Amino acid sequence: MATPAASTGTGASGAIKRYSDVIVAAAIIMIVIMMIIPLPTIVLDMLLCLNITLALVIMMVAIYNTEPLEFSVFPSLLLLTTLFRLALNVSSTRLILLEGYAGEVIMSFGNFVVGGNAVVGFIVFIILIIIQFIVITKGAERVAEVSARFTLDAMPGKQMSIDADLNQGAITDAEARKRREKIQHEADFYGAMDGASKFVKGDAIAAIIIIIINIVGGFFIGMVQRNLTITQALQNYTLLTVGEGLVNQIPALLVSTATGIIVTRAASDGNLGEDLIGQLFRNARIFFIASGVLVLLAMVPGLPAIPFLTLAGLAFFVAKNLQKTDVVEEEQATEQKKEKQKQEATKPENIISLLQVDPMELEIGYSLIPLVDTGQGGDLLERIVMIRRQCALELGLVVPTIRIRDNIQIKPNAYIVKLKGIEIAKGELLLDHYLAMNSGTVFEEIAGIETIEPAFGLPALWVTEEQREQAELNGYTVVDAVSVLATHLTEVIKAHADEILGRQETQDLVDNLKKTNSSLVNEVVPDLLSVGEIQKVLANMLRERISIRDMATIFEVLADYARATKDTEVLTEYVRHAMSRHITRQYTQNNVLPCLTMDPALENRIAGAVKRTDRGSYVSLDPDTMQRMLGSLNRELPKLTDMGYQPIVLTSPAVRLYFRKLVERSVAGLIVLSHAEIEQDVEIQILGVVKI
């Protein structure tokens, strides 16, 4: 039996929705008819109760609204309720003046609510009118007017914001259309509310006029037509008029309050009650202060102590409960946060994010944090920007962003440089000291803390601020701690430039060249060489600290020779030959190249040991020849280094690549050049010969 009942209820609800237009039209016609046709007192009582009920429903709907557009029909409803009250006023006035009686509801309000005292009832009625007309209606009217104006003024900006989100792909066409409709509805709603609030104002004015007419007309009819005394006429008609006014003005006051709630209500996720309680009772300290103030007021002579102390106790009770609630909520929030962190940590996407490795990192001990803190005068970040600019100019390499982290697990004065998460260099600094290095011009040594300069491995001293000037006078090269770190970091970047340059960085360089020389790039990539093969050529050059800034020249050479060979090492040699001017300027001094050269017999031995395969070429030299060659090289190199020259060995073009491969692991920092890489006008100064 439950199912039919449910279906019947659903059917009744559906029928009401289906014929809602007919019901509303009939209701409006009946309201107009009420002003013309006299109503029986029983019907008037029912309609007066309906008026109060309807006002209560409207106010409850307004309270439980989360945003004004949820009750967008309110302006029209306000017109209908105002018309309904005016019809009730006309019907009740007719009964009061014709019969001297307008039903039990009006009589009860006249006798019970104001105690049968017409003067008191009249005063209460006037107070209600003042509250409704001056306070609520006036305020709601002003808020509706300002809201309508601001909403209209903000429409162009909101429309532009929607268009911007749509162009960026943040929202779909349907979402954009929905948001535009909402903006239009808001403008229409506040415009309608601005006009509809005038109905409430007119209703209050009409109520005042009607009560005056009822009292004057009733007084005249009672004395002239019903032969009542002045006192009887005044008492009877005034009570009926005041009762009728109260019955109609209480619903009017409720509707006016609902109007004020709607136009002052900002959009929120909760209803009015939730927001009021949540925002008023959210800070225990406020109620502790209020409790203390109330206790002080209770101690003031002449003021009643009991009410103040009662309220002080109530405020203190509320404060203690809020304090306990805050503690519980904080504990719950902490637990929820921990649980959320656990859940987040187990998500696949977060585990994948842990695989991300920073290209370069600089970890510093806590004593070196002032180097990074600009508030303490630290300029390390600016130095790093300058280092990246320097590397771009000298090597043509765009150094990725260097992430700086403090690490409490290392020594306070230590720092570590990491490349792709692996330590490649480290050192220690004394921030309140200066590093003094002997550049060969020191004529008198000074006392200091012995150390090793981290960039070049030279012996040095840490000296204090007071010793700095004396150290400079004695011939030392003195630098501050941040300069030591910046120099070390620069040398580390240059030494590992070939590892820093990856395929993505290479692609960025290719894209940059394509902006100005697209035909050259299109000729090489991808028809002749892939990005990976180009990256290997560039890395080979960076490994020997040859700049790749002139990408146009590099691509010209690759376009010429990549058709004949795909061996990246051979292509690198061709590129080096084309960049002979740059290499010459990099290693010559006053157009003179001090260097070592190789014995022709050794060159022939190396050339004969070259083995070529599909994957490239390599040198297969017997161990005895290898040992003798390295021994000769180590004996000859001091002839250069002792004179302050760079360790350079000059070879024939066919041997340069393979000789460098043989010695690069045994002799660090050795520069191997070929005759094809040196300009013809350069004077070659041979200071020794490497032989076996």
Rosetta blueprint (number, residue, H / E / L):
1 M L
2 A H
3 T H
4 P H
5 A H
6 A H
7 S H
8 T H
9 G H
10 T H
11 G H
12 A H
13 S H
14 G H
15 A H
16 I H
17 K H
18 R H
19 Y L
20 S H
21 D H
22 V H
23 I H
24 V H
25 A H
26 A H
27 A H
28 I H
29 I H
30 M H
31 I H
32 V H
33 I H
34 M H
35 M L
36 I L
37 I L
38 P L
39 L L
40 P L
41 T H
42 I H
43 V H
44 L H
45 D H
46 M H
47 L H
48 L H
49 C H
50 L H
51 N H
52 I H
53 T H
54 L H
55 A H
56 L H
57 V H
58 I H
59 M H
60 M H
61 V H
62 A H
63 I H
64 Y L
65 N L
66 T L
67 E L
68 P H
69 L H
70 E H
71 F H
72 S L
73 V L
74 F H
75 P H
76 S H
77 L H
78 L H
79 L H
80 L H
81 T H
82 T H
83 L H
84 F H
85 R H
86 L H
87 A H
88 L H
89 N H
90 V H
91 S H
92 S H
93 T H
94 R H
95 L H
96 I H
97 L H
98 L H
99 E H
100 G L
101 Y L
102 A L
103 G L
104 E H
105 V H
106 I H
107 M H
108 S H
109 F H
110 G H
111 N H
112 F H
113 V H
114 V L
115 G L
116 G L
117 N L
118 A H
119 V H
120 V H
121 G H
122 F H
123 I H
124 V H
125 F H
126 I H
127 I H
128 L H
129 I H
130 I H
131 I H
132 Q H
133 F H
134 I H
135 V H
136 I H
137 T H
138 K H
139 G H
140 A H
141 E H
142 R H
143 V H
144 A H
145 E H
146 V H
147 S H
148 A H
149 R H
150 F H
151 T H
152 L H
153 D H
154 A H
155 M H
156 P H
157 G H
158 K H
159 Q H
160 M H
161 S H
162 I H
163 D H
164 A H
165 D H
166 L H
167 N H
168 Q H
169 G L
170 A L
171 I L
172 T L
173 D H
174 A H
175 E H
176 A H
177 R H
178 K H
179 R H
180 R H
181 E H
182 K H
183 I H
184 Q H
185 H H
186 E H
187 A H
188 D H
189 F H
190 Y H
191 G H
192 A H
193 M H
194 D H
195 G H
196 A H
197 S H
198 K H
199 F H
200 V H
201 K H
202 G H
203 D H
204 A H
205 I H
206 A H
207 A H
208 I H
209 I H
210 I H
211 I H
212 I H
213 I H
214 N H
215 I H
216 V H
217 G H
218 G H
219 F H
220 F H
221 I H
222 G H
223 M H
224 V H
225 Q L
226 R L
227 N L
228 L L
229 T L
230 I H
231 T H
232 Q H
233 A H
234 L H
235 Q H
236 N H
237 Y H
238 T H
239 L H
240 L H
241 T H
242 V H
243 G H
244 E H
245 G H
246 L H
247 V H
248 N H
249 Q H
250 I H
251 P H
252 A H
253 L H
254 L H
255 V H
256 S H
257 T H
258 A H
259 T H
260 G H
261 I H
262 I H
263 V H
264 T H
265 R L
266 A L
267 A L
268 S L
269 D L
270 G L
271 N L
272 L H
273 G H
274 E H
275 D H
276 L H
277 I H
278 G H
279 Q H
280 L H
281 F L
282 R L
283 N L
284 A H
285 R H
286 I H
287 F H
288 F H
289 I H
290 A H
291 S H
292 G H
293 V H
294 L H
295 V H
296 L H
297 L H
298 A H
299 M L
300 V L
301 P L
302 G L
303 L L
304 P L
305 A H
306 I H
307 P H
308 F H
309 L H
310 T H
311 L H
312 A H
313 G H
314 L H
315 A H
316 F H
317 F H
318 V H
319 A H
320 K H
321 N H
322 L H
323 Q H
324 K H
325 T H
326 D H
327 V H
328 V H
329 E H
330 E H
331 E H
332 Q H
333 A H
334 T H
335 E H
336 Q H
337 K H
338 K H
339 E H
340 K H
341 Q H
342 K H
343 Q H
344 E H
345 A H
346 T H
347 K L
348 P H
349 E H
350 N H
351 I H
352 I H
353 S H
354 L L
355 L L
356 Q L
357 V L
358 D L
359 P L
360 M E
361 E E
362 L E
363 E E
364 I E
365 G L
366 Y H
367 S H
368 L H
369 I H
370 P H
371 L H
372 V L
373 D L
374 T H
375 G H
376 Q H
377 G L
378 G L
379 D L
380 L H
381 L H
382 E H
383 R H
384 I H
385 V H
386 M H
387 I H
388 R H
389 R H
390 Q H
391 C H
392 A H
393 L H
394 E H
395 L H
396 G L
397 L L
398 V L
399 V L
400 P L
401 T L
402 I E
403 R E
404 I E
405 R E
406 D E
407 N L
408 I L
409 Q L
410 I L
411 K L
412 P L
413 N L
414 A E
415 Y E
416 I E
417 V E
418 K E
419 L E
420 K L
421 G L
422 I E
423 E E
424 I E
425 A E
426 K E
427 G E
428 E E
429 L L
430 L L
431 L L
432 D L
433 H L
434 Y E
435 L E
436 A E
437 M E
438 N E
439 S L
440 G L
441 T L
442 V L
443 F L
444 E L
445 E L
446 I L
447 A L
448 G L
449 I E
450 E E
451 T E
452 I E
453 E L
454 P L
455 A L
456 F L
457 G L
458 L L
459 P E
460 A E
461 L E
462 W E
463 V E
464 T L
465 E H
466 E H
467 Q H
468 R H
469 E H
470 Q H
471 A H
472 E H
473 L H
474 N L
475 G L
476 Y E
477 T E
478 V E
479 V E
480 D E
481 A H
482 V H
483 S H
484 V H
485 L H
486 A H
487 T H
488 H H
489 L H
490 T H
491 E H
492 V H
493 I H
494 K H
495 A H
496 H L
497 A H
498 D H
499 E H
500 I H
501 L L
502 G L
503 R H
504 Q H
505 E H
506 T H
507 Q H
508 D H
509 L H
510 V H
511 D H
512 N H
513 L H
514 K H
515 K H
516 T H
517 N L
518 S H
519 S H
520 L H
521 V H
522 N H
523 E H
524 V H
525 V L
526 P L
527 D L
528 L L
529 L L
530 S L
531 V H
532 G H
533 E H
534 I H
535 Q H
536 K H
537 V H
538 L H
539 A H
540 N H
541 M H
542 L H
543 R H
544 E L
545 R L
546 I L
547 S L
548 I L
549 R L
550 D L
551 M H
552 A H
553 T H
554 I H
555 F H
556 E H
557 V H
558 L H
559 A H
560 D H
561 Y H
562 A L
563 R L
564 A L
565 T L
566 K L
567 D L
568 T H
569 E H
570 V H
571 L H
572 T H
573 E H
574 Y H
575 V H
576 R H
577 H H
578 A H
579 M L
580 S H
581 R H
582 H H
583 I H
584 T H
585 R H
586 Q H
587 Y H
588 T L
589 Q E
590 N L
591 N L
592 V E
593 L E
594 P E
595 C E
596 L E
597 T E
598 M E
599 D L
600 P H
601 A H
602 L H
603 E H
604 N H
605 R H
606 I H
607 A H
608 G H
609 A L
610 V E
611 K E
612 R E
613 T E
614 D L
615 R L
616 G E
617 S E
618 Y E
619 V E
620 S L
621 L L
622 D L
623 P H
624 D H
625 T H
626 M H
627 Q H
628 R H
629 M H
630 L H
631 G H
632 S H
633 L H
634 N H
635 R H
636 E H
637 L L
638 P H
639 K H
640 L H
641 T H
642 D L
643 M L
644 G L
645 Y L
646 Q L
647 P L
648 I E
649 V E
650 L E
651 T E
652 S L
653 P H
654 A H
655 V H
656 R H
657 L H
658 Y H
659 F H
660 R H
661 K H
662 L H
663 V H
664 E L
665 R L
666 S L
667 V L
668 A L
669 G L
670 L L
671 I E
672 V E
673 L E
674 S E
675 H H
676 A H
677 E H
678 I L
679 E L
680 Q L
681 D L
682 V L
683 E E
684 I E
685 Q E
686 I E
687 L E
688 G E
689 V E
690 V E
691 K L
692 I L
